Amino acid sequence: MYCSKCGALNPDDARLCSACGQVLVPVGQAPGGPAMGSRVSGWAIAALVLGILSPFTCMLTMLPAVIAGIVALVKIGNSDGRLKGLGMAIAGMVLPVALLPMMAVGMGIMMPALARARQLAFRMTCGQNLVGLGKTMAIYANDNNGRFPTPSKWCDLLVEQNQAAPAMFRCRGAAEGPSNYAMNKFAEGLGPDAPANMVLLFETYPGWNQAGGAEILTVDNHNGDGCNVLFVDGHAGFIKPEFLRQLQWTSSEPPGYRPPPESLEHIRPR
């Protein structure tokens, strides 16, 4: 290394000129500053980008960000000022670690909300299934002297005579089974002229051609929040447990509970 003052040749690692005592500066570098033309380390940039992306990738880029940051620190330290980006490398390493607790808290808040939204979606789909089955039963009654299918074989009759789709018999929130619905046994021999508020179909445990009354009704398909019920007039409603006793099961008893029209879970046939 040549001295810029006296021109004397010095060893490359010398700090002072052996001839005149002048502070030696590498070629292209100003005293006390980084090398002229120094560039940002690509590893530092990668570390920062990966660190920023980590919250959006469920922390999949966290480890690559830390590795890239470490590599960047080593390369910057060994570059004699030719590389910069120390702050970017450190930020890329620290950012995902700092965001990890926040991500955990966020997931703890979001997961119950997502589970609730999922259950609400299952509830609505289940109610729409019942409305679809109600339309099929009305068509059956129209073709069979105004009478609903026989309760003991109502599923078979709807599939054979009206080609009801298998998916219509399944509630997505329930256990696996061919059907999660039962027909009101007291609707035998009746048709669309029965009381509008009378129960026609309701949720039950998995099976096929199930028929009965309140004794086989279940709220387990929707975490105990209630169950969907189809009424004779073709509308369905999600009934909460405290109102189940108000349902009308026979044509002779007084009108029973009917979901309020303003309810978001109140589903009518179209």
C-alpha positions in Angstrom: 0.0 0.0 0.0 1.5 3.4 -1.1 1.4 6.4 1.2 -0.6 9.2 -0.4 1.7 11.8 1.2 5.2 10.6 0.6 4.6 7.7 -1.8 6.4 5.2 0.4 5.5 1.5 0.0 4.0 -0.1 3.1 2.5 -3.5 3.9 -1.1 -4.0 3.0 -2.2 -4.3 6.6 -0.3 -1.2 7.8 -2.3 1.6 9.3 0.5 4.3 9.4 3.2 5.1 6.9 6.5 3.8 8.1 8.3 6.8 6.5 6.2 9.8 7.4 3.6 8.6 9.9 0.6 9.5 7.6 -2.6 7.5 8.2 -2.9 5.0 5.3 -6.2 4.7 3.5 -7.0 1.9 1.0 -7.3 3.0 -2.6 -10.8 4.4 -3.3 -11.6 4.8 0.5 -12.0 8.0 2.4 -10.5 8.3 5.9 -13.1 7.2 8.5 -15.7 6.2 5.9 -16.8 3.1 3.8 -15.1 2.2 0.6 -16.1 4.3 -2.4 -18.4 2.4 -4.6 -19.4 0.0 -1.8 -22.7 -1.9 -2.4 -25.5 -3.3 -0.3 -25.1 -7.0 0.4 -27.6 -9.2 -1.5 -27.8 -11.4 1.6 -28.8 -8.4 3.7 -31.6 -7.6 1.2 -32.7 -11.2 1.2 -32.8 -11.3 5.0 -34.9 -8.2 5.2 -37.4 -9.3 2.5 -37.7 -12.8 4.0 -38.2 -11.2 7.5 -41.0 -9.0 6.2 -42.7 -11.9 4.4 -42.6 -14.1 7.5 -46.0 -13.0 9.0 -47.6 -13.5 5.6 -46.2 -17.0 5.1 -47.1 -18.4 8.6 -43.4 -18.0 9.6 -42.2 -20.3 6.8 -39.6 -17.7 5.8 -38.4 -17.1 9.4 -35.5 -19.6 9.4 -34.3 -18.5 5.9 -34.3 -14.9 7.0 -32.1 -15.7 10.0 -29.7 -17.7 7.9 -29.5 -15.0 5.3 -28.9 -12.4 8.0 -26.1 -14.4 9.6 -24.4 -14.9 6.2 -24.8 -11.2 5.4 -23.2 -10.2 8.8 -20.2 -12.5 8.1 -19.7 -11.2 4.5 -20.1 -7.6 5.5 -17.6 -8.0 8.3 -15.0 -9.6 6.0 -15.5 -7.1 3.1 -13.2 -4.3 4.4 -16.0 -1.8 3.8 -16.9 -3.0 0.3 -20.3 -4.2 1.5 -22.9 -2.5 3.5 -26.4 -3.3 4.8 -25.6 -4.2 8.4 -28.9 -2.7 9.6 -30.9 -4.5 7.0 -29.3 -7.9 7.9 -30.0 -7.3 11.6 -33.6 -6.2 10.9 -34.3 -9.2 8.8 -33.1 -11.5 11.6 -35.0 -9.7 14.4 -38.3 -8.9 12.7 -39.7 -12.4 12.5 -38.6 -13.2 16.0 -40.3 -10.0 17.3 -43.5 -10.8 15.3 -43.8 -14.4 16.5 -45.6 -13.5 19.8 -47.9 -11.2 17.9 -48.7 -13.9 15.4 -49.5 -16.3 18.3 -51.8 -13.8 19.9 -53.5 -13.0 16.5 -54.0 -16.7 15.8 -55.5 -17.2 19.3 -58.0 -14.4 18.5 -58.8 -15.5 15.0 -59.1 -19.3 15.4 -62.3 -19.2 17.6 -63.8 -16.6 15.2 -63.0 -18.8 12.2 -64.4 -21.9 13.9 -67.6 -19.9 14.7 -67.9 -18.8 11.1 -67.4 -22.3 9.9 -70.2 -23.5 12.2 -72.5 -20.8 10.9 -71.8 -21.8 7.3 -72.7 -25.4 8.2 -75.8 -24.2 9.9 -77.0 -22.2 6.9 -76.2 -25.1 4.5 -78.1 -27.5 6.7 -81.1 -25.2 6.6 -80.9 -24.9 2.8 -80.8 -28.7 2.6 -84.1 -29.0 4.5 -85.7 -26.3 2.3 -84.6 -28.4 -0.7 -86.1 -31.5 0.8 -89.2 -29.6 1.6 -89.6 -28.7 -2.1 -89.1 -32.4 -3.0 -91.7 -33.5 -0.5 -94.2 -31.0 -1.9 -93.6 -32.3 -5.4 -94.1 -35.8 -4.1 -97.3 -34.9 -2.4 -98.5 -33.2 -5.6 -98.0 -36.5 -7.5 -99.4 -38.7 -4.7 -102.9 -37.5 -3.9 -101.7 -34.6 -1.8 -99.9 -36.8 0.8 -96.3 -36.7 2.0 -94.1 -39.8 1.8 -94.7 -42.6 4.3 -92.4 -41.7 7.3 -91.0 -45.2 7.5 -89.5 -45.0 4.0 -89.5 -41.3 3.2 -85.9 -41.1 2.1 -86.2 -44.1 -0.3 -89.4 -42.6 -1.8 -87.8 -39.2 -2.4 -84.8 -40.7 -4.0 -86.7 -43.2 -6.2 -89.6 -41.0 -7.3 -88.2 -37.5 -7.2 -84.5 -38.2 -7.6 -83.4 -36.3 -4.5 -79.7 -35.8 -4.4 -77.8 -37.7 -1.6 -76.1 -34.5 -0.6 -79.5 -33.0 0.5 -79.7 -35.6 3.3 -76.3 -34.6 4.8 -75.6 -32.0 7.4 -71.9 -31.0 7.1 -71.7 -30.3 10.9 -72.9 -33.8 11.8 -71.2 -37.2 12.0 -70.9 -39.2 8.8 -74.0 -41.0 7.7 -76.4 -41.4 4.8 -78.9 -38.9 6.3 -78.9 -36.6 9.3 -82.6 -35.8 9.1 -85.8 -37.5 10.3 -89.4 -37.1 9.3 -92.1 -36.2 11.9 -94.0 -39.5 12.4 -97.2 -37.6 13.1 -97.1 -36.3 9.5 -98.1 -39.7 8.2 -101.2 -39.4 6.0 -100.9 -35.6 5.9 -99.9 -33.3 3.1 -99.3 -29.6 2.5 -102.8 -28.8 3.9 -101.6 -29.7 7.4 -100.9 -26.8 9.9 -98.2 -24.5 8.5 -96.3 -24.5 11.8 -96.2 -28.2 12.2 -92.8 -29.9 12.1 -92.1 -31.9 9.0 -88.4 -32.7 9.0 -85.8 -32.1 11.7 -82.2 -32.9 12.6 -81.3 -36.3 14.2 -78.4 -38.7 14.4 -77.0 -40.5 11.3 -79.3 -43.0 9.7 -81.8 -43.6 6.9 -85.6 -43.4 6.7 -85.7 -42.2 10.2 -89.0 -41.0 11.7 -90.1 -40.0 15.1 -90.7 -37.0 17.3 -88.9 -34.9 19.8 -87.3 -38.0 21.4 -84.8 -38.4 18.4 -84.2 -34.7 17.7 -80.6 -33.6 18.4 -78.7 -30.3 18.7 -75.3 -32.1 18.6 -74.8 -31.4 14.9 -74.3 -27.7 15.8 -72.3 -27.8 19.0 -75.5 -27.7 21.1 -76.6 -24.3 19.8 -79.8 -25.7 18.3 -81.0 -27.5 15.3 -82.7 -26.8 11.9 -86.3 -27.7 11.5 -88.5 -27.7 8.4 -92.1 -26.8 8.8 -95.1 -28.0 6.6 -95.3 -24.7 4.8 -91.8 -25.2 3.4 -89.8 -22.7 5.5 -86.9 -23.8 7.7 -85.6 -22.2 10.9 -82.7 -22.7 13.3 -84.3 -23.3 16.7 -82.4 -22.7 19.9 -82.7 -25.4 22.6 -84.9 -23.2 24.9 -87.6 -23.0 22.2 -87.6 -26.7 21.1 -90.5 -27.5 23.5 -92.7 -25.0 21.7 -92.6 -26.9 18.4 -95.8 -28.2 17.1 -95.6 -32.0 16.4 -99.2 -33.0 15.7 -102.0 -31.4 13.7 -104.3 -31.4 16.7 -102.2 -29.4 19.2 -102.1 -25.5 19.2 -99.7 -23.7 16.9 -96.2 -24.0 18.1 -93.0 -21.9 17.9 -92.1 -20.2 14.7 -88.8 -18.5 14.0 -89.2 -14.7 13.8 -89.1 -13.3 10.2 -86.3 -10.9 11.0 -83.9 -13.8 12.0 -80.9 -14.1 9.7 -81.2 -17.8 10.0 -84.7 -17.9 8.8 -84.8 -19.6 5.5 -87.7 -19.7 3.1 -88.1 -21.6 -0.1 -87.6 -19.7 -3.3 
